[in-house]
Each structure stands twice: as C-alpha cells, then as structure tokens.
Amino acid sequence: MKVMRRSAFAALAIATALTLSACGSDEEMATEEVAAETMSPGTIVDVAIAAGNFNTLVAAVTAAELVETLSGTGPFTVFAPTDEAFAALPAGVLDALLLPENKALLAQILTYHVVSGMVMAADVTDGDVATVEGQNVKLSTMGGVSVNGAKVIAADVMASNGVIHAIDAVILPPGVDVAKLIKK
C-alpha cells in the first residue's frame, strides 16, 4: 500500500510540475504574441510575402529586381494586384513578363502600380496621380476606391515604409500592349 501511495504521489508531483511548466509556457507565449503585435510591420515586400495573396506580385517584383527599391525608405503607396488579378491576365502574358528579356517592361508595369508618399484610402480624392513609373493613374472614389478601374478590395495594409491597397486587376501604363508578348 505504501508503494502505491508513493507511486501515486510521484505521479501527482510529475503531473503538477508538467502543468506548472505548461502554464509558464502559455504566459511566455502570450508575452511574445503581445510583443509581436506591438512591433512595427515589415517593409512593403515583407508584408506582401506574409499576406499570402500576393505571391505572384512578389515573384514579379523579384524578377524585375525591385525588391530593394520597395524595401527602401519610402514612403510608398502600392496598388497591389492579388494573385487572382494576375491569373486574370490573358494566358501566357505573365509567363512572358517574367522572362529576363522582358525585365524592363515588367518593371515599368510594376512601378505603374506605385505612388510616392503614403495615401490612405480615406485620403483618396478623384483625379490623376503621378506614379513612380512616370505616368498618371486615375483614382476614383465612386462606389469605393479604384485605380484605373481596378477596385481596391483591401485597403490600408500598413508597412514600415508605406501602405498597400490590394486591387482586383493588373493595371497597364498607356501604350503598353501585353498581347504582343504572347507568341503564336
């Protein structure tokens, strides 16, 4: 009987120790989560990677060698096409744009999605705005914010060097015809 009591006591002591150590871990995890929430977000590129719905954009930014630029000081406002927006391009266009020989055209298209400064959705007014690419985009607030007709589907995603507005289409600078990229 004494052996069973000792075994039961030992089992109880071990269970208590494990329970207490688990509680300590939960408290540590809660502290780490609060610390993570109070940290500033990463750069535009970091936030796009973490979001999970800009994988194609991140691949394109990498292929166009714009990662360093969009990780720079900024601030930038990026009208970021989602993966679905890129998927809506005509068949073969995205593959062609990602080829090394089309890097300059890809960079032109991507920088057409970027405006200098930080423009929050509530601050958007109707009119033309100059892009980093050099040409203007048309912003509209009719029925929600849009840029060149592409709707902003998620606004004000903060980054340490600017803000991202997810859009539902890839916008093209005037004079760019991506259909020419498709080989027949």
C-alpha positions in Angstrom: 0.0 0.0 0.0 2.9 2.4 0.8 4.4 1.7 -2.6 1.1 2.6 -4.3 0.9 5.8 -2.3 4.5 6.7 -3.2 3.8 6.0 -6.8 0.6 8.0 -6.8 2.4 10.8 -5.0 5.2 10.7 -7.6 2.8 10.7 -10.5 0.9 13.6 -8.9 4.1 15.5 -8.4 5.1 15.0 -12.0 1.7 16.0 -13.3 1.8 19.1 -11.2 5.3 20.0 -12.5 4.2 19.5 -16.1 1.1 21.6 -15.6 3.0 24.4 -14.0 5.7 24.4 -16.7 2.9 24.4 -19.4 1.3 27.4 -17.7 4.6 29.2 -17.7 5.0 28.4 -21.4 1.5 29.8 -22.1 2.4 33.0 -20.3 5.7 33.3 -22.2 3.8 32.7 -25.5 1.2 35.3 -24.6 4.0 37.8 -23.8 5.7 37.0 -27.1 2.4 37.5 -29.0 1.9 40.9 -27.4 5.5 41.9 -28.3 5.0 40.8 -31.9 1.8 42.8 -32.1 3.4 46.0 -30.9 6.4 45.7 -33.3 6.2 47.7 -36.5 5.2 45.8 -39.6 7.9 44.9 -42.1 8.5 46.6 -45.4 6.1 46.5 -48.2 7.8 43.4 -49.6 7.8 41.7 -46.2 4.1 42.5 -45.7 3.2 41.3 -49.2 5.1 38.0 -48.6 3.4 37.5 -45.2 -0.1 38.3 -46.6 -0.1 35.1 -48.7 -2.3 36.5 -51.5 0.5 38.4 -53.3 2.8 35.5 -54.3 2.7 36.4 -58.0 3.4 40.1 -57.2 6.4 39.1 -55.1 7.7 36.8 -57.8 7.3 39.7 -60.3 9.0 42.2 -58.1 11.8 39.8 -57.6 12.1 39.1 -61.4 12.1 42.9 -62.1 14.8 43.4 -59.4 12.6 45.9 -57.5 12.8 44.2 -54.0 15.5 46.5 -52.8 13.6 49.6 -54.0 10.3 48.5 -52.4 12.2 47.7 -49.2 13.7 51.1 -49.2 12.8 54.1 -47.0 9.7 55.2 -48.9 7.0 56.1 -48.1 5.2 54.3 -51.0 1.6 53.6 -51.7 1.3 50.4 -53.7 -1.8 49.3 -55.5 -1.0 45.6 -55.3 -2.7 43.2 -57.7 -3.7 40.0 -55.9 -2.7 36.5 -57.2 -6.2 36.3 -58.7 -5.7 39.6 -60.6 -2.5 38.2 -62.2 -4.3 35.0 -63.0 -6.9 37.0 -64.9 -4.3 38.2 -67.4 -4.5 36.6 -70.9 -2.9 33.1 -71.0 0.9 33.3 -71.5 1.2 37.0 -70.6 2.5 36.5 -67.1 5.0 33.8 -68.1 6.3 36.1 -70.9 6.6 39.1 -68.5 8.7 37.0 -66.1 11.3 36.2 -68.8 14.6 38.0 -68.3 14.3 39.7 -71.7 11.1 41.4 -70.5 12.5 42.7 -67.2 12.3 46.4 -68.3 8.7 46.1 -69.3 7.8 44.2 -66.1 9.5 46.9 -64.1 7.5 49.6 -66.0 4.2 47.8 -65.3 5.0 47.2 -61.6 6.2 50.8 -60.9 3.0 52.0 -62.6 1.3 50.5 -59.5 3.3 52.6 -57.1 2.7 56.2 -56.0 5.3 58.2 -53.9 4.1 59.1 -50.4 1.6 57.4 -48.2 -2.0 57.7 -49.3 -4.6 56.1 -47.1 -7.9 55.1 -48.6 -9.8 57.8 -46.7 -7.5 60.4 -48.2 -8.1 59.5 -51.8 -9.7 62.1 -54.0 -10.9 61.7 -57.5 -8.3 62.6 -60.1 -5.0 61.8 -61.7 -1.9 61.0 -59.6 1.7 60.5 -60.9 3.1 57.1 -60.4 6.8 56.1 -59.8 6.8 54.9 -63.4 6.2 58.5 -64.6 2.7 58.4 -66.0 -0.6 59.1 -64.2 -3.2 56.8 -62.8 -6.8 57.8 -62.4 -8.1 57.5 -58.8 -11.9 57.3 -58.2 -14.0 57.1 -55.0 -17.3 56.4 -56.8 -18.6 53.1 -55.3 -15.4 52.6 -53.3 -11.8 53.4 -54.2 -10.5 52.3 -57.6 -7.4 53.0 -59.6 -7.8 53.0 -63.4 -11.0 51.0 -62.9 -9.3 48.3 -60.7 -11.2 48.1 -57.4 -9.4 48.3 -54.1 -10.5 45.1 -52.3 -8.4 45.5 -49.2 -7.3 49.0 -48.1 -4.7 50.5 -45.8 -2.5 47.4 -45.2 0.3 49.1 -43.3 4.0 48.5 -43.8 7.0 50.2 -42.2 7.7 52.1 -45.5 4.2 52.8 -46.8 0.8 51.3 -47.4 -0.6 48.6 -49.6 -4.1 48.7 -51.2 -4.9 45.3 -52.8 -6.6 45.6 -56.2 -8.6 43.1 -58.3 -6.8 43.8 -61.6 -3.3 44.4 -63.1 -3.3 48.0 -64.5 -1.1 48.8 -67.5 0.6 52.0 -68.4 -0.7 53.8 -71.5 1.0 52.5 -74.6 1.8 49.0 -73.1 0.3 46.2 -75.1 1.0 42.9 -73.3 -0.8 40.9 -76.1 2.3 41.4 -78.2 4.2 39.2 -75.7 2.1 36.2 -76.5 3.9 34.1 -79.1 1.7 32.2 -81.5 
